[in-house]
Amino acid sequence: MRELCERAWPGLKLSGRSDLHCYFWPHAASFLSDNGWFGFLVSSSWLDVEYGFALQEWALRNFRIHTILESTAEPWFEDARVKTCAVIMQRCKDEVKRMSNALKFVRLTVPLREILGERLDESSRQKAAERFRNLVAETKKDAVRSDFRIIIKTQAELWNEGLRVARLFELQKQREAAEAKSTGESHADSSDDDEEENDEESGSPQDPFATVLPSGYGGGKWGKYLRAPDFYFRIMEQFGNRFVQFGEIATIRRGITSGCDAFFMPRDVSAKFLADYPTTSDWKDAPIYSPSKRAEVETGRVKLILAGNGTVHPIESVYLAPEVHSLMEIDGPTIDVGSLKHLILLIADKPSDLRGTHLAKYLQYGEKTSFASSKSRAGPVPKRSTCAARDPWYDLTHTKRGHLVWPKSQQYRHIVALNSDGLIVNCNLYDVTITDQVLNPPRIVAAVLNSTLVALFKIYFGRYAGTEGNLKTEVIDVNLLEIPDPRDATPKVVTKLCEAFDRLSKRDTQPMVEEQFMACRSSERVQKLKELPISLPAELRMDDRRDLDLAVFELIGVSDANERQKLCDQLYLETAKHFREIRVVEIKKQEQRAKSQDRGLRIDELALDVWDALTEDERLSIPEWIESNFPRDWLATTPDGSAKLPDADDMLDAATVFFTSTRGTRATRLNCPTRAHAEVIYQLAKLGIRGDISLPNPAEKLAADLSLRLSSIDRRADELARSRSTDESRIEDLAALLKHWMILGKPENT
């Protein structure tokens, strides 16, 4: 499809990560003559994500884009998990006409049927649509009405915005190149394919700044013209020159990609083991993988760590450091090291220098043990692609620590943490390094970033996952985010920012959604709550937050104290309103999932919904589960065909499994080391598992655990199926599909 589009439009380079609809645009438009019209009803994602930037550039260079419409009042497709927009364009070869064209971003705030009015027949429907079309076409300046809003941007303005973005991307690439040259390290993102806790569904390229096109166009956040509130445009119109794209003053990079968090980012269980095994005699019974003395742990020279597969190992403390694993471990604008749950292995020594250490034994354990992964086949840690690319495979010491921590995913709390201790952060968080700490002290930047103004504005630079309330901000999104410029702060404003930030840091940050909405679980009740006037949530009633926000308004040039108070009130109202709307949608979606059997969903759709309720361990297929939990001592290749296992008292073939592919042909023998191995192979064959598989020796424990695992799968599949339906036939079908996935693995394309 990419080749088809490139033949029709030479120079068009769509990303391989593009949504399928992106390919239909250039193909359909290839049939247009000059001045021909093009209308498309598509996902709104192209307005903001990286793969949409090429589509934006193509449209700006080949069309007059007349209108982009989106509705906040109704979904145009009930079951769609993404927003939908309508796009109206006209083929145009004249660059002057294209660039002077005024693009109308139309946000509908009431259902379309209310705008069009009563329509009795096809003729009246057509006339109503034409009246609305003419109204939009004849609008010459921004307009706000009770039923819709129009924001107008010329294509030249959008093009120049894209050129500015390209310059920012080039600046970031220069910074990364300079840093790589000075350290001798490459800062390109590693592959995430073997990183089970990463989620790159958004389609970010490995090089987030590689989207600049030959024309010099970088991209644009067009979605904000549809979704940002009127308050945003008023602020930017009056004080926009006091804002800066965050990437101009900072470098934003993903936190560390270890290649196997379960191995490299364990938990410290030293205190628990010291309490549970209080004497030297008790210590002998502690389930520790390799021997260690209690005194070593008691003095702190050695820590006991819990790996992701549940095993406990001793490691010298000098090789461990605290790691910030997720936003859930951060309670406010500063990080409490004592509240962190994970450690990270930091080892620069050569293997020869580690002989005789506990760490050496742990590394050997990682070299032979497979850790479970939901994104790739389980395998020994050094063989995972990210680890294999390092030399040595375990060295994470080149990680650069940032001044601030920005969360990739966020919902109702707004926290950008000051990283005063230089902690390492996980890849689900972003390291933010301030490029000029003299002009932009990290503490001042942290104060600005934790303001409610940034909490609201970030929403229109990120993207929500589906139609629910989990906001994701990719590296590019954070770079493009417009923030109050800290460089404009006077000494007086600096003092106010610091004092308010210090007070804010002494307490936990609360959700920016009204308490009664957070407590609500019923769509019926939430509809009643929606009728109530907006009341500010606790976070927006805090004096420290208001003082911080007032200082930020002074920073952007609001000189009048009374005006700052009024703007603060408007900001809080808009913020509370937004998060109320997000929470209402979330409650409705949660209830729809709980009652999904009444919506006539297909069995596979129900199964996909249920799959998300499983733990990581439950999602492991039987082969992955075996590889993750047992040594690999004996490699067997299970052939095709029907399996038969002789009786246990068979003197000759008790440890042999016979496979017959067709009637009348001679059976294939698979000789096993022991009867227990034969029983496991027979069980796996009956489950439909074929090919190479490594089993432990002895295999008695595996045989027993496999029976328990299969019984647990039966119970769990039935339990989850019954939680989604009351129809026995559907329960049976859903449970069967879930069991199939839990045994053989869920197909990647489902």
N, C-alpha and C positions, 0 to 999 in steps of 0.2 A: 504493500500500500504506500509505503514511503517513496518507492521508486516511481509509482504511478503519479503521485503528487509532484515529485520533483521534475518529471518529464513535462507535466502540464504547466508548472511554474518554476522555471530554472532559477536556482538560487535559494528556493525555499528549503529549509532544513528543519523538519520537525523532529523533536526528540523521540527516541524509541520508547520513552516512558509516557508519551502523550496518551490521553484518553482517546478511545476509539473515535469519538465524534470529531476530533481534530482533523482526521484524514478526509472526512466527508466535505469539509468546507472547501478546500482547494479543488477537489474533484468536481463537486457540484458547480462551483463558480467557473470552471473551465468551459462550460457550455454557454456562458453569458457573452453577449456582445457589449460594446461600450454603451454605458447608460442603462444596461440591464439590471434588474432588481433581484435582490437576494434576501430571503427571510429564513431564519433558523431559530428553532426552539431547542435549546441545549443546556447542559450543565453550566453553571456559572463559574466553575473552577478556573477556566482559562483567563478570567479577569485578573487573577492574582498569583497563580502558581508559575514556577519557572518554565514548564513546558508550554505555557500559554503565551510567553513573551514572543516566541517566533510567530505565533498566530496574530498577535497584536501588530507586529511589524509588517507582516504580509498584508493585513487589512488596511493599515495606514498608508501603505505604498501603492495600493491597487484599487481602493474603494473610497467613496464618500460614505462614512459610517453615519447614518442619519439618527438612529435611535437604538439604545439598549434599555430594555425594560425588565424590572424584577419586582415581584410582589412580596411584601411583608405580611400581607393579610391572609393569604391562602396558598397552599401548595398546588401547583398546576398538575402535578401527578401525585396522587395520594400516597403511593407506596415508595416514592423516591426518597433516598436518604441524603440527597444533595439538593442544593438550591438550583432553580431553573431560571434562565433568562431568555428573553426574546431579542433577536438581533436583526435589524433592518439595514441593509447596505445597498449601494449602487455602484456598479463597475464604473471606474473613472480613470482615464489615462493621463489626464491633465493634472500635473503636480500642483499648480497654483490653486486650482479649484479644490483639490483634495485638502491641502493644508489650510485653506481658509474656511473649510466646511465646519459648521458648528454641530458637534455631536451632543445629542440630548440624552442624558442619563435620567431615566424616568423611574421613580420608585412609587409603586402603588401602595397606598396605605389602607385601602378598603377593597373588598372583593370586586373583581372586574365587572360583575353583573350590576353592581351599584353605580359604577361610573357610566356604564352604557345605558342604564335605565331599562324600562319595560320594553320588551321586544316580542311582538305577537307573531311575526312571520319572518321569512327569510329577507324580505325587502326591508323591513324595519331594523332587523339585525345589521344588515349591510349599511344602512344609513347611520345607525348609531356608531358603528365602528369608524365610518368615514368622518363623522363629526369629531370623534376623539382623536383620530389621526391628524385632522386639520388643526385642532387645538394645539397639539404637540408641535406640529411643523411650524406653526405661526408664532410660537413663543420665541422671543428674541433675547430674553435674559432670565436668570435664575428665578424660579417661581415656586412658592410654597402654598399649597392649598390643603384643605382638610382631607381631600381624597387622594391626592398625589403630589409629588414634588418633582421638579425638573432642575437639574444642575447642568449647565452648559459649559463645554470645553471645546475649543477649536482643536482640530487635529494637529495644528502646529504646536499648540501648548502640550499636547500629549506626546508628540514627537520629541520636543525639547526635554520633557520630563524623562523620556527614555534615554536621551543622550547624557543627561545628568547622572542617571543610574549607571550607565556604562562607565563614566569617569570614576564613580565610586568603586565599582567592581575592579577597575584597573588599579586604583589606589590600594585596594586590599591585596590584589595579586602581587603588587610590588612589595608591600610589607611582608607578605609570606615568603617571597623569594629572598628578600634581604635577611630575614630571620633564618631561613634554611641555610643560606650561605655562611652566616656567622656561627651557626651551631653544627653545621655538617649534617643536619637531619632534614628529611622531607616531611612537610606538613600536610601532604595530600591525605585525604580521608582514606582509611583502610576499608576494605570490603566488609560489609556487615553480615554477609551470608551465614557466618558461623557464630554470630553474636545473638544469643537467644533473647536478650532483653531490649534489643533495638527494634524500632518500628519505623521503617522508611517508606510507608505506604503512600506518602504524599508525593513520591516521585522526585525527590531532590537528587540532582546529579552528584557524583562523587566529588567533583570540583564545583562548589556552589557558585563560583564566579566565572564559569565557563560559558555563560549564556549570552555574552555579548556577540551580536551578529556582525557580519562584514560591513553592513551599513553604518555601524556605530551605535545602533539602538540596543539598549540594555534590557529594558522592560519597564513595566509600570504597575502600580497598585490601583487598577481601575475600579475595583469593587468598592472602595471607600466612597466613590461618588454616588453609589446607590444606597449604601448601608449606614454611612456615618450620619449622626444626628445633625440637625441644624446648628446646634451648639458648636460642633467641630468647625463648621464653615465660618461661623461668626468669629471664632477665635483666630482661625488662620487668616481671615481677611484683614483683621485689625492688627494681629501680632505675629503673623507668619514669618516676618523677617527676624524674629527672636528665637526661631526654632532651627534645629540642625538635624540632618539625618545621622542617626547614632553611629553608623559606620564611618563617618568622617572623623570622629574623635576616639574611636575604639576599634579593636580587632576582636571579632566574635568567632569563636571556634567551638566545635563540639568537644565535650569532655572525652576522657580516655576510652578508646575502644580496645578492650583487653583481649578479645578473641574468645574468652571463656570466663565470664564473671563468676561462675560457680567455683572455679579453681583459683582465680587471681584475687577475688574480692570476698573472702570468707568473713564469718562473724567471730568475735572474740567470746569464748565460753570459759575462760580461765576462772573467773569468779564463781561461776555456777559449779564447776567441777571441784574447786577447792571447798565449797560449801557442802556438796553432795558426798565428797570423799575426804572427810576431815583428818584422817590419820594415814600414816604410811602404809599400814596394813590394809585399810580401805582402798587406798590408791591402786593397789594391785588389781582390784576388780573393775577399775574405771575402763570404759570401752574406748581406749585410745589406740589408734592404728599402729603406731610404733612406740616403743618404750620411752618413757621420760621420767625423771625424778620429780617428786612432788615439790621438793625444795627449790628446783629450778623455776617452777611456775610461781611458787610462793614469793620468791624474791623479785619476780618480774623479769628475770633474764630471758625467760621463755614464756610464750603465750600458747594457750591451746586454742586452735581455730577450728570452726565448724565449716567444712566445705559444703558446696551446694548439693552434693549427693548424700549428705548426712553423716559422713565420716569425720572423725576428730583427729587432729594431728598436732604435734608440738612443733613450733617454729621459733627460732631466736627472735626476740623483740626488735633487734636492730634492723631486721629486714621487713618490718611491718610499719605502716603508717595509717592514720585515719583516712577514710574515703567518704565523700558525700555521694550517696547512692541515688537519692531521689528527693523531690520536693517535699515528700511526706516527712522527711527527717529534719526539715527546716521549719521552725515555728515563727520566725520573724525576720527582720532585715539584717540581723547578725546571726552567725552560726555558733551554736553551742556544741563544742567538740564532744562533750560528754554524752550528748544525745545521739551521736552517730552510731549506727548499728554495724557498719562494715569496716573492715580493714583492707588494705591493698598491699600486695607483695611488691617491694621495690628492691631489685637485685641487680647490681652492676657487675658483681664478681664473676670471674670465669668458673666453669665447672670444677676445674682443678683446685681452685682456692676454696671450694665449699666442702671438700672431703671431710667426713667425720661430723658434719653438722646435721641437725634435725632437718634443716631446710633441704639439704641434698637428698634426704630420703623422701621428702614431700615432692620434690621435682621428679624423682624417679617414679613415684606413684603416678604423677600426672602423665609421664611418658608412656605408661602402659594401661592407663585407665581411661575409659570412654565416659565423657560427661554428656548428659542428655541435652539435646537442642531441638527447639521447635522449628528452626529454619534450615537445618541441614542434617545429614546423617551423623549420628553420634560417632565420635572417634577420639583417639588420644589427643591430648591438648596440643603437643607440638605440631601435629599434622593439620590442625585447623589453619585455614588460609591466612588469617591475620597473624597468627603466631609464627607460621612458617616463614613469613616475610621479614621477621625480626632476626637479628643475630647478636646474641643468642636469643632463642625463641621466648625466653621468660623476661627479657629486660624491658621494663616499663619506666625506667628512670629518666628518660628524655622528655617526659611529659612536662609541658609548660604550665605553670599555675597562674591563673588570672587574678585580677583584683576584685572581680565581682562574679556572681553566679546567677545566670538567667535560666529559668526553667523552660524546657522545650514545650511541655504540656502543662496546662493550668486550667483551673475551672473558676472557683468563686473567690479564692484568696489571691491577692496580688502581692508577691514577694520577689524582690531582687536583692539577694543577700550580699553583704560586704564580706569578702573573703580575707579578713585580716590575718589569718593564720596560714595563708598560702596552701590551703587544702586541695587535694586532687579530687576532681569531680567525675562522675560517671558520664557516659555518652548520652544519657537522657537529659543532661544538663549542659549548659554552655559556659565555657570560660570566657570572661570578658576582660580584656587587657586594655587599660587606658593608655593611649599612645604618648600623651604629654602630661605627666602627672603634676607638673608645675602649673600649667594652665588649667588642668582639670584634676584636682585632687580626688582620688577615688571616693573619699567620704562625701564630698559635695555631689559627685555624680550619683552615688548611691541614694542620697537624699532626693535628688530630682527624680530618679527612676522609680522610687517608691511612692511618688505622689499619685493622687487620684487622677490627675490629668493624663499621666502616662498609662495608668490602669485602664482608662476608658479608650484612649487613642490606639493602644496596642491591638485592640479587638479588630480594628479595620485594616490592620497590616498582616494579621495572622489569618488562619483559616480554621473553621470549626470542623470537627470530624463528624460528617453526616449532618443531621439536622439537630443534634443534641449539643450539650453544653461543654464539651471538652475542646478547648482552644489549643491549637498547635501553632507555634511560631518556629519556622525553620531559620537557619542561619541567615539566609537572604532577607527574610521578613524582619529580623531584628536589625540588620544593617540599614534597611530602608525606613525603619520607624522614625517618625519625626518627634523629637523630644525638645523641651526647653533647653536652650544652649547654656550650659554651665559657665561658659567663658564670659557671659554678660553679667555675672554676679558681682555686685559691689561688695565691699567689706561688710556693710550693714546687712545685706541680704545673705551673705555667707554665714554670718553669725546666727541669723534667724534659721537658716536651713540646718545648720549643725545642731543647734539647741533642740529644734523640733525632732530631728532625726534621732538624736540620742535618747530622747524621751520615748519615741516610737519603738526603739530597739529594746526597751526594757520590758515589753509585754509581747504576748503572742498576737500575731495578726489574725483578725477574724474574717469570715466570709463577707463579701459585699452584697449579700442578698438578705432580704428581710427574714427574720427568724421564723415567722409563722409559715413562710414558704419552704424553708429548709426542713421544717418538721412535717410538712404535708406529704402524704403518699397517695392521695386519691384525686383523680382528675375531676370528679364531681365536686369535691371540696375546693380544689384549686380554682374552679370556675367561679365559685362564690367569693373566694379571696381576691380574685382579679377585679371584682367590682369595688373593692375598698380603695380609698385614696392611698397613694404611695407613702409609706412611712420609712424613714431612714433606718437601715440596719445598724447594729451596734458599732461596727467599724467606722461608719460615717458620722457617728455621733461623738467620737473621741476628740478631746481637745487637742491632743498632740497631732492628730492627723489634720485637723483644721488649720492649726498653726503652720504645719508643713505646707499645706496647699496654698495658704495665703502668701507664704514666702515665695512659692513658685509663681504665683500670679504677679507678684512684685518683680520677680526675675524677668518675666516676659514683657514687662513694661507697663503694667497696670498701676499707675501712680496714685490713683485716688483710693483711699482706704475703704470707703463705702462701696465703691465699684467692685473692689476685690471681694468684699463680703457677698455682694449680690451674685457675682460670677461663681463663687464657691457654692452658694445655694443651688444655682442652676446646674453646676457640675454634679453635685450630689444627687439631684433629682434625676438627671439623665443616667447616671451610673446605676442608681437603684432601679430605675425603670428597665434598663437593659438586662440586668441580672434577674429581675423578676420574670421578664419574658423568656429568658433562657431556661429558668427553673420550671416555668409552666410547660414548656415544650418537653423538657426532660421527664417530668412527672407523667405526661400523657404517653410518651414513648415507653416508659417503664411499664405502665399499665397495659399498653397494647401488647407488649411482649408477654406479659403474664397471661393475657387472654388470647394469645395468637391463634389458638385452635378455632376460635370463633370467627377468624378472618379468612378461613379457608386457605391457609398457607399450605404449600406443598410439603411433603415429608422432608425433603432435603433442605428446605428453607427453615423448618422447625429444628432440624438437626444442627444446622449452622448456628442458630441462635443458642441452642443447648450447649454446643461445643465451647462457647465462651465461658460457660459456668464451670467447666472442668479445670482442675489444677494442672500445673505443668506436668506433674508425674502421671496424672490420669490420661493426658494426651499422648503419652509415649506408646508407640506400637509395641507389640510383644518383642520383636527383634531389638528395638531401641532399648526397651526395658532390660532385656538380658545383657546387652552390651554395657549398659550404664551401671549395673549392679553386681556383675559377676566377672571373675577373671576369664581371660580368653586362652584356655589351655589346649583345646582340641577343636580343630577346624573341620567341619563336616559340610558336604554339599548334598542337599536334599533333592533328589531327582523328582521329575514329574511322575504322575501315576497314583493309583490307589494304594495306600499303605496298609500293611498287615504286620501285626506284632505277635510272634509265637507266645505260648504260655511261659510264665516265669520259670516253671520247672522243666522246660525243654532243655535237655542236657547239651545239645549242640548249638541251638540258635536262640537261646534266651536273650542274647545281647545283639540280635540282628533284626533289622527292619527290612521287609520285602516290599518292593514297589512294582506294581503291574500297570502298564499303560494301556494295553489292549488285550482283549480276551484271546487266549491261545498262544500269546508270546511268553517268553521266559521272563520270570521276575528278576528285577535288579536287586542285588543284595547290598545293604549298607551295614557293614560290620562296625559295631560300636565298642568302646573300651569296657563298658559295664552295662548291666541291665538298666540302671538309672538313666544312662545316656540314651539307651534305646527307647525308654518310655518317653523321654522328652522329645526325641526326634519324631516318634509316632504321634505324639500330641500336636506338635507343630505342623506336621503334614496334614493331620485331620483339620487343622485350622486354615489350611491353604497357604502356609508359609513355605516357600521353596527357595533354593539357591544356597549360597554360602552363609554359614552362621558358626560363630565360635562359642563353645560351651566350656564351662569350668570342669575340672577333674580333681576331686570327685564331683558327681552331679546330683547327689541325693537331696541336698538343700534346694537346688534349683527345681528339681522335680516337685518337691513339696510346695515351694513358693509359687511355682507356676499354677498349680491347682488352686491355690488361694487367690492368686491374681485373677484368674478366669472367673472364679466365683464372685469376686468383688466387682468385676466388669459386668457380670449378669445383673447383680443387685443394683449397681449404680445406674446402668442404662435403663432398667425398669423404673427406678425411682425418678429419674429425670424425665422420662417419657410421660409418666403419670402426672408430673408437675406441669406439663404443657397441654394435656388433653384429657378428656373424660371418655372419649370414644375408644372402646377396647380394640377395635380394628386398627385405628390410627396409633394407639399405644404400642401395639404389637409391631407394626411396621417401623415406627420411630425407634423403638428399642433395638430392633434388628439392625437398622442402619448404624445406630450409635455403636453397637457391639462390633460391627464390621470395621468401623473406623478405629475404635479403641484397640482392636487386635491387629489389623493390617496397616493402620495409618490412614489419615484423611488425605484424599487426593489433593495435590497442590492447586489444581485449577478449580476447586470448589470454594 
